[in-house]
Each structure stands twice: as structure tokens, then as C-alpha cells.
Amino acid sequence: PSQAIQAYREDVARQVEEDTAQHLAISESQLLSDLSDSESSQGAEESEQENRVVISSAGIVTTGSVPVVKVAHLVLGDPVVNGGKVGSGVQIQSGSDLVIQYPFEVDGTFEDVVVQLSLYDRRGELIYGCSSQDLGLDFKEITGSGVLNFEFKEVPILDSQVSISVALREKNGAPLASRDGMDEFGVTSSGKENGLVDLRAEISFEMPETKLDNENTSIFDLHS
């Protein structure tokens, strides 16, 4: 009888062990399946959110529960110099007024825009540079489309090829748009001066009135 009881106990223990192992295998398989479904669902949600989000610094709005960033683009077109398009050999006369106009288009709105302008000669030397901030100009809001104007009176540049660089940025330094050295115009002078700018010098002698005895007497003889 003791042997039969021992055999029964061993048989029950073996059956319990097999049932436990089978149950653990089923549980593990179900857990892995649930994790896989969860990751797939999360990945689909992230993919959907990524497709709906565009990166920009223009401001954030909310559509439903997904944050969407509104985009604002600022584009500068080809400039016009004194009514002529750059690239067509535009020339201005030294001493004449100069107007540079850049068409622009903004898809959205930008605030506190700073405009920078630089003019360079054919050797890359800076002729003139300024910014709206330096000039005390405050452009609170730029939106829609229009023309960015630069106006100069009686430009004294002599014969030269002038390269234009213009850049727009936010006050915090974030760049918005630029055209760096892409556009040029020529300056011609009718005078005989040399150099970069016409300083319009006037030359004269000033001396005390002196009565000469005859036409052969020199002013230099009077001081010898």
C-alpha cells in the first residue's frame, strides 16, 4: 500500500507540474501579444501626430488634442533698382538718387522685424551698411505682401559695380529671409575723379592782394 500511495503522489505532482508549465506558456504568449498590439497602436498614434505637426517658430495652436504649429514664411523676390530689374545690367548715374525695392510675401505674420542692408564694391569692400534697429526704425508687424524700400539721396559712389546684401531677422536674432550678394547694379560717373566715392572737392588759392610792378614779376619774387 505504501508503494501505491507513493506512486500516486508522484503521478499527481507530475500532472500539476505539467499543468503549471502549460499555463505559464499560455500567459507568456498572451503577454507578448498584448505588448505587441500596444506598441503598434502607440506607433500609429505617433505617426498620425507627426503627420499633423509642422515645425516653425511662428506660434502654436491646438486642433483637438494634437498640438499643431502654424507656419509663417517670408519670401523676398528679385529687387528693382531705380525701376530696372537686377540682372538686366541696371546702371545709375553717380550723384543721382537710388531706390532699391524688394517685393516680399508673408504667409502668416511676423512681429518686431529687423532689416539689415549692406552694399559692397567689386572687391568685396563694404561701401555702406545699416540696420533698421540702428536707424531707430521699429517694424511692429509684417504680414501679407508688399514692397520693402531702401531710398538714398544723391549717391556719391563713383564708377563701380555694387553688390547688395539684405537680411531680415527677428529681434532675438532668428533669421527670416535673406539675399546675400545675389543682386548687383552698376554706377557710372561722367567726371574724371578716381576712387570709390565722389567727395566733390573744390580747389582754390587764397592769397593776400598784391600789386605787381610788371607782368614779369612773380608772387614768389616778392617773398624772396
C-alpha positions in Angstrom: 0.0 0.0 0.0 2.8 2.4 0.8 4.3 2.0 -2.7 0.9 2.6 -4.3 0.5 5.8 -2.3 4.0 7.0 -3.2 3.3 6.3 -6.9 0.0 8.2 -6.7 1.7 11.2 -5.1 4.4 11.2 -7.8 1.8 11.0 -10.5 -0.2 13.9 -9.1 3.0 16.0 -8.7 4.0 15.4 -12.3 0.5 16.3 -13.6 0.5 19.5 -11.5 3.9 20.4 -12.9 2.8 19.9 -16.5 -0.4 21.9 -16.0 1.6 24.8 -14.4 4.1 24.9 -17.3 1.4 24.9 -19.9 -0.4 27.7 -18.1 2.7 29.8 -17.8 3.4 29.3 -21.6 -0.1 30.5 -22.4 0.3 33.5 -20.2 3.6 34.5 -21.6 2.3 34.2 -25.1 -0.7 36.4 -24.3 1.5 39.0 -22.6 3.8 39.2 -25.6 0.8 39.6 -27.9 -0.7 42.4 -25.8 2.6 44.3 -25.7 3.0 44.0 -29.5 -0.6 45.3 -30.0 0.1 48.2 -27.6 3.3 49.2 -29.4 1.6 49.1 -32.8 -1.2 51.3 -31.6 1.2 53.8 -30.0 3.3 53.9 -33.1 0.3 54.6 -35.3 -0.8 57.5 -33.0 2.7 59.0 -33.0 2.9 58.7 -36.8 -0.5 60.4 -37.1 0.7 63.2 -34.8 3.9 63.6 -36.7 2.0 63.9 -40.0 -0.1 66.7 -38.5 2.8 68.7 -36.9 5.0 71.2 -38.8 8.0 72.8 -37.1 8.1 76.6 -37.0 8.7 79.5 -34.6 5.6 81.4 -35.5 3.3 80.1 -32.7 1.4 77.1 -31.5 -2.3 76.4 -31.7 -4.3 73.3 -30.8 -6.5 71.2 -33.0 -8.3 68.7 -30.9 -5.8 67.1 -28.6 -2.9 67.4 -31.0 -0.6 70.4 -31.0 -0.1 71.9 -34.5 2.4 74.6 -35.2 1.3 77.3 -37.6 3.9 78.1 -40.2 4.8 81.6 -41.3 7.1 82.0 -44.4 8.7 85.2 -45.5 10.0 85.3 -49.1 12.0 88.1 -50.8 11.7 88.4 -54.6 14.1 89.8 -57.1 14.8 93.5 -56.4 14.2 96.5 -58.7 16.8 99.3 -58.8 15.6 102.7 -59.9 12.8 101.0 -61.9 15.1 98.4 -63.6 15.3 94.7 -62.7 18.7 93.5 -61.4 20.4 91.1 -63.8 19.5 93.2 -66.7 22.5 95.5 -66.4 21.0 98.2 -64.3 23.1 101.3 -64.2 22.7 104.5 -62.2 24.5 107.8 -62.6 26.8 108.9 -59.8 25.2 111.6 -57.7 21.6 110.6 -58.6 19.0 109.2 -56.1 18.9 105.5 -55.6 15.8 103.4 -54.8 16.1 99.6 -54.2 12.8 97.8 -53.9 12.3 94.1 -52.8 8.9 92.6 -53.3 8.0 90.3 -50.3 5.3 87.9 -49.4 4.5 86.6 -45.9 2.3 83.6 -45.3 1.4 84.5 -41.7 2.6 87.3 -39.5 6.0 88.3 -38.1 6.4 90.8 -35.3 9.4 93.1 -34.5 11.3 92.5 -37.7 14.8 93.9 -38.1 16.1 94.8 -41.6 19.8 94.8 -42.5 21.3 96.2 -45.7 24.9 96.2 -46.9 26.5 97.5 -50.1 29.8 96.2 -51.4 32.2 97.2 -54.2 33.6 94.8 -56.7 36.4 93.9 -54.4 34.1 92.9 -51.6 34.9 96.0 -49.6 31.9 97.4 -47.6 30.7 100.7 -49.0 27.8 101.2 -46.6 25.9 99.1 -44.0 22.9 99.8 -41.8 20.0 98.2 -39.9 16.6 99.4 -39.1 17.4 98.9 -35.5 20.4 101.2 -35.7 18.3 103.8 -37.5 15.7 103.7 -34.8 13.0 102.2 -37.0 10.5 99.8 -35.4 8.6 97.4 -37.7 6.0 96.0 -35.3 4.2 93.7 -37.7 4.9 92.4 -41.2 2.1 90.4 -42.9 0.6 89.8 -46.4 2.6 91.1 -49.4 4.2 94.4 -50.4 7.5 96.1 -51.2 10.5 96.6 -48.9 12.0 100.0 -49.9 15.5 101.4 -49.5 16.0 105.1 -50.5 19.2 107.1 -50.8 19.6 110.7 -51.9 22.4 111.8 -54.3 24.5 108.7 -54.0 28.2 109.7 -54.3 29.6 106.4 -55.5 31.9 106.7 -58.4 32.3 104.1 -61.2 31.7 100.7 -59.6 29.7 97.5 -59.6 27.8 97.4 -56.4 26.6 94.2 -54.7 23.6 94.2 -52.4 23.1 92.1 -49.3 19.8 92.3 -47.4 18.6 90.2 -44.5 15.5 90.1 -42.3 15.5 88.7 -38.8 13.6 88.8 -35.6 14.8 90.9 -32.7 16.0 87.7 -30.9 18.3 87.0 -33.9 16.3 84.3 -35.6 16.7 84.6 -39.4 13.6 85.1 -41.5 14.9 85.7 -45.1 18.0 87.0 -46.9 19.6 87.6 -50.3 23.3 87.7 -49.7 25.3 89.2 -52.6 22.8 87.8 -55.2 21.9 91.2 -56.7 24.1 93.9 -58.3 23.8 97.2 -60.1 26.4 99.5 -61.8 27.3 103.1 -61.1 28.8 105.3 -63.8 30.4 108.7 -63.4 30.9 111.4 -66.0 33.7 113.1 -64.1 37.5 112.4 -64.1 37.7 111.6 -60.4 39.3 108.4 -59.1 38.4 106.2 -56.2 35.2 104.9 -54.6 33.2 108.0 -53.7 32.7 111.5 -55.1 33.7 113.9 -52.3 33.0 116.8 -54.6 36.2 118.7 -53.7 36.6 122.3 -54.6 40.2 123.6 -55.2 41.2 127.3 -54.9 44.1 129.5 -54.0 43.7 132.1 -51.3 46.4 134.8 -51.0 46.7 138.5 -50.0 46.0 141.0 -52.7 49.4 142.1 -54.1 50.0 144.7 -56.8 52.7 143.5 -59.3 55.1 146.1 -60.9 55.0 144.4 -64.2 53.8 141.2 -65.8 57.2 139.5 -65.4 57.2 139.8 -61.6 56.2 136.6 -59.8 54.5 136.4 -56.5 57.4 134.2 -55.4 59.8 137.0 -56.2 58.0 139.2 -53.7 58.8 136.8 -50.9 62.5 136.2 -51.8 
